[in-house]
């Protein structure tokens, strides 16, 4: 069975607040644990009014503390925004609190604009260019400390927290392959380079102490409902947020769905949506199953990470429940 996991941005809803979003995230994680999802990852974003997961390590602790078996992690931490030592200490702390359940996914983009970057890390020596060196430094902090080692992560040293590399380009695939790390591709918003990146990663992979063979996970938007029309309708909340981000630089709060939104968009906006969400899956259980089977066959992925910014929490739970049932159906059909 190909494992299914969840990526959550803890969306802040129109008419609500971050505290409500955090309660929803924990509730979804608890349901996901019962439905057999493997991981529950939260993503770092800053300065986005509709995304609540900015203090990612804090929210990971909240979710891990309210669950018992599901792996919880970052998808991801944006490494240019932070000192590798601080990340190692944070995730060493999480691993100490919830042993064997913490993942650390790393991204190389700051994920925000220059003004917020300066506010996050006033010393801007760290950059995307130093990403490989920062990854090595961070991984070394999780190794057993050597006698006399001047800088060590406490806690963190010797804990071996699993590190993933995240990306949407060939560059990230090359780094993940060279370091022998598992690789997660952001095809849920940047699908254009998905297949070339997977090929690059698998072709150039070098076994490491982390994993012996390439292991790839892909992000997929899944908006599942009882009917195709309702699945498309749920997707319209994400469309609104995405278009605001492209036009204003901010997501805005996640709003309620709009009937037939895509059909009413101007051609330029529709083309933008089609390009960015090539692999978005919207519809009934039968439609979701067919599309996910096609994606699995096309990518030969080892794992799927599902994300869905759905306004109504009950509908969001229902979407992930349908996806879990589809996962089981696919597994049964291939056995």
TAZI-V542192 format. One record per run of one state. SS is the DSSP state (H for helix, E for strand, L for the rest). FROM is the first residue (numbers start at 0). TO is the last residue. If there is no record, write none. Layout:
# TAZI-V542192
ss->SS from->FROM to->TO
ss->SS from->FROM to->TO
This chain:
# TAZI-V542192
ss->L from->0 to->1
ss->E from->2 to->7
ss->L from->8 to->9
ss->E from->10 to->10
ss->L from->11 to->11
ss->E from->12 to->12
ss->L from->13 to->16
ss->H from->17 to->33
ss->L from->34 to->37
ss->E from->38 to->41
ss->L from->42 to->49
ss->E from->50 to->50
ss->L from->51 to->54
ss->H from->55 to->64
ss->L from->65 to->69
ss->E from->70 to->77
ss->H from->78 to->80
ss->L from->81 to->82
ss->H from->83 to->96
ss->L from->97 to->100
ss->E from->101 to->106
ss->L from->107 to->112
ss->H from->113 to->119
ss->L from->120 to->126
ss->H from->127 to->140
ss->L from->141 to->160
ss->E from->161 to->166
ss->L from->167 to->168
ss->H from->169 to->178
ss->L from->179 to->180
ss->E from->181 to->184
ss->L from->185 to->192
ss->H from->193 to->203
ss->L from->204 to->214
ss->E from->215 to->223
ss->L from->224 to->226
ss->H from->227 to->247
ss->L from->248 to->252
ss->E from->253 to->253
ss->L from->254 to->259
ss->H from->260 to->263
ss->L from->264 to->265
ss->H from->266 to->275
ss->L from->276 to->279
ss->E from->280 to->282
ss->L from->283 to->283
ss->H from->284 to->298
ss->L from->299 to->301
ss->E from->302 to->306
ss->L from->307 to->311
ss->H from->312 to->333
ss->L from->334 to->334
